[in-house]
Amino acid sequence: MASGIDGIGGGRGIPPRSEPSGAGEARPADEAERGTGDRIELSPLARDVARLAGTAEALPDVRPERVAALRSAVDSGTYRVDARALARALVDFEDGLGA
């Protein structure tokens, strides 16, 4: 059974970790030197995905100038769809899903 993070994903979620007494205090130097604390290491791919996700989030959801140009073309009856280009893009997209 899969558990979600913060209750997302339909599972029961992961209960919050209780903090031991003295939480927030600095670890003793010998523990830090031994490296016995929790640690996470991300793969280069995971770092790239995180970086790209941040870049994508910074982009606007809508490009108003593009929407206005398309609306004008549709309203004036000059908007045309290249059926071959559309079909090619759909096939390329579907091919990419199986990769």
C-alpha positions in Angstrom: 0.0 0.0 0.0 1.4 3.4 -1.0 1.4 6.2 1.5 1.1 9.8 0.4 3.1 12.7 1.7 1.1 15.1 3.8 -2.0 12.9 3.3 -1.8 13.2 -0.6 -2.2 9.9 -2.5 -5.1 8.2 -0.8 -2.9 6.4 1.7 -3.0 7.0 5.5 0.0 9.3 5.1 3.1 9.3 7.2 2.5 10.4 10.8 4.6 13.3 12.0 7.8 12.4 13.7 7.8 13.2 17.4 10.8 15.3 18.4 13.0 13.9 21.1 13.5 16.0 24.2 16.1 18.6 23.4 15.0 18.9 19.8 16.6 21.8 18.1 19.8 21.6 20.1 23.0 21.2 18.2 24.3 17.6 17.8 27.4 16.7 19.6 30.6 17.1 17.5 31.4 13.4 17.6 28.0 12.5 16.1 28.3 15.2 13.4 31.8 13.9 12.6 30.7 10.3 12.4 27.9 11.3 10.0 25.3 9.3 12.0 22.5 11.9 11.3 19.9 11.7 8.6 21.1 12.4 5.1 19.6 12.5 1.6 21.4 12.5 -1.7 19.7 13.4 -4.9 20.7 12.0 -8.3 21.8 14.4 -11.0 18.5 13.7 -12.8 16.5 14.6 -9.7 18.4 17.9 -9.3 17.8 18.7 -13.0 14.1 17.9 -12.6 13.8 20.2 -9.5 15.7 23.0 -11.3 13.4 22.7 -14.4 10.3 22.6 -12.2 11.3 25.8 -10.6 12.0 27.4 -14.0 8.6 26.2 -15.3 6.8 27.6 -12.2 8.3 31.0 -12.8 6.8 31.2 -16.3 3.4 32.7 -16.8 0.5 30.3 -17.3 -0.9 32.4 -20.1 0.8 34.6 -22.7 -1.7 37.4 -23.2 -0.1 38.6 -26.4 -0.3 35.2 -28.0 -4.0 34.8 -26.8 -4.9 38.2 -28.3 -3.3 37.3 -31.6 -5.1 33.9 -31.8 -8.4 35.5 -30.8 -8.0 38.1 -33.5 -7.3 35.4 -36.1 -10.2 33.3 -35.1 -12.6 36.3 -35.0 -11.5 37.5 -38.4 -11.7 34.0 -39.9 -8.0 33.9 -40.8 -7.0 31.2 -38.3 -6.0 28.0 -40.1 -4.9 24.7 -38.7 -2.2 22.8 -40.6 -3.7 19.3 -40.3 -0.5 17.5 -41.2 1.5 19.5 -38.7 -1.1 18.8 -36.0 -1.2 15.1 -36.8 2.7 14.9 -36.7 2.8 16.7 -33.4 0.2 14.3 -31.9 2.1 11.2 -33.1 5.4 12.6 -31.8 3.8 13.4 -28.5 2.3 9.9 -28.2 5.7 8.3 -29.2 7.3 10.3 -26.4 4.9 8.9 -23.8 6.2 5.3 -24.3 9.8 6.3 -24.0 
